[in-house]
Amino acid sequence: MLPARMRACPTPNRNAYMAIKATVFKAALQIADMDRYYYADHALTLARHPSETDERMMVRLLAFALYADEFLVFAKGLSSDEEPDLWQKDLTGTIERWIEVGLPDERAIRKASGRAAQVVVISYGRAANIWWNENRDKLQRLYNLTVLNLPTETTLALAALASRTMQLQCTIQEGHIMMTSDAGMIEVEPKVLHGSFR
């Protein structure tokens, strides 16, 4: 017979030990980028981390549209300290472009700057101005860094377009970005804080 203290223990709940899984979103994205002469349709799968908001996920999707390339892919992002939100590598594995969204740690950006030919940060949120003012002096020394900022009203409007299955069109002309879906149309005007827009 089992000791009393063992008999009193409840049966373990297996679900209590399971990690929360990412939510999968599918996006059919049509890109007409007249500034880069890039025209392509992309069938994208986005895994939204349990801690990620629709707003952040849609900024990642916008980042893909802005820098779209056949070798640009979504990386582990929030799930890893060693990978960005998106990256583009050449056939040898060299990192050509490293893209972060949000307000990343300044030390992580400097580290990325040493690993990639180009680093892009797309900042957003109410604390974005504070983050930039605190990190500007150090980040402006990085020659291969571009920092963009998206207005809060824009990112919230992007979040409203989020659904598990999305049909989106992104048109870019003379730096002017238009994102369209059945749910509506959004004009996006990133502010360049450092470097050059693309």
N, C-alpha and C positions, 0 to 999 in steps of 0.2 A: 504494500500500500504506500502511496506517495505521502511525503510529509505534508502537514496541514498547509504550510505556506505555499507549497507548489500546487496543491489542489485549489487554493483560493485564487491563483493567478488566472485572469481571463484568457480565453483563447486569443492569440495574436490576430489582429486584423491585417491581412495582407495588403489591403489597399492603403493602409497608413504608411507603409514603407515604399510605396511606388512613387517614383518621381513624376511630377506633373509634366505632361507631354506638351510639345509645341502645337499650336493650332495651324493647320495648313490652309493657305489661301492660294487660289489660282488666278492669274491675270493674263489676259490676252492683250498685249500692248502693241499698238501700231505707232511707229515713230516716223515723223517727217521732219528731219533736222536740216533745214535749208542752209544753215550757217556752215555745217560740216559736210553737206551733200550726203547725208546718211539717211537712207530710207529702208526700213525693215520692220517685219512683224516678229514679235517675240512671245513665245508661250512660257510664262514664268511661274515658278512655284516658290512661294514665300512661306517660310516657317516662322510664325510669330512666337517668339519666346514668351513663356508665361508672364514675365515681368514687363513685356513690351506692350505699349499702347497702339491703338490703330493709327494715331498721329505719327508715331515714330516709324511704324511699318510703311506708311504711305510716303514719308520723307525718303526712306530707303528706295522705294519704287521710283520716286521722282529722280533720285540720284542716278539710278540705272538709266532712266530716259535721257538725262543730261549728258552722260558719258558712255552711252551705249556702244558696244563693240562686240564682235563675235567671241572675244576672249574674256569679256567682263562677266563676272559671276558673283552671286551672293556668297559671302564667306560666313564663318561661324558667329562673328559679331559679339553679341552679348554672352554667348556661350563659351567664349575663349578670350583670354588676355593676349593671345599671340596672333589673332586674326582680326582684320577690320570688318566693317559691315559689307563692303564689296571690295574686290580686287581684280586686277587684270594682270595676267602673267604672259610672257612670251613663250615660245616653244621650248626654251631652255629652262623655264621655271623662274626666270628673273622677273621681279615684281615691277611692272611698268607704272601701275597706278594703284594707290591705296586710298580708299574712301571711308571716312568716318562720318556718322551723323550724330547730332546732339552736342554735348559739351564734354569732349574727352579730356583726360588728364594731359597737362602740358608735357610731362616727361614721356608719356606714351607717343605723343605726336613727334617729339624730337627723335625718339627711337625709330619710329616709322620712317622719318625723313632720311635716316641712314640706310634703310632697307629698300626703299622704293625710289624710282626715278621721279615720281610726282606723288604728292600727298594732297588730298582734298578733304577739308572739313566743312560739312554743311551744318551750321549751327541753327538752333531755333529755340523757342521757349522764352518765357518771361525773364529768365535769369541769363539769357544769352549776352546781353550788354555788359552785365557784371563780369561774366566769365571772360569776355574779350578784354575788358579793361584790366583785369588781373593778370592776363597772360600775354597781352599784346607785345610788350617789350622783348620777351624771349622768343615769341613765335615769329616776329617780324625779321629775325635774323636768318630764318630758314629760306633759302633761295628757291627751293622746290615745293613750297607750300602755297596752297590757295585756301583762303577761308571765306566762305559765303555765309550770309545770314538770311533766313526766311522770316517774314513777318508772321506773328502769331495768328492773325486772322486767316492767312493763307494756309498754314499747316492745319488749323482746325477745319477749314473747308475741305482740305484733302482728306482728312480723317473721315469726313461725312461720306466720302465716296467709297469707303472700304466695305467690301462684302466678300464672302467666301469664294465667289466666282465673279471676276470683274472683266469688263470689256472697256478698254481705255484707248484713247487716241491722244498722242502728245505731238504738238506742232511747235517748232522752234524757228524763229526768224528774227535776225538782227538782235539777238539776246532776249527777245520777247517769247515767253513760254505760255502755251495754252494747253491745259489738260481737260479732256472732255470725256464724259461717259453718259450713260442713260440717266444718271442721277443729276447731271448738270455740267456746267463749264466753269473752270477756274483759271484766272490769269495769275501767273507766277512771275514775280520780279525779284530775283535774289539781289541782295546788296553785297558788293564785293568789299570785304574788310581788309583783305591782304591778297597779293598776287593778282592774277588776271582770270577773268571768267572763262574757263575752259581754255 
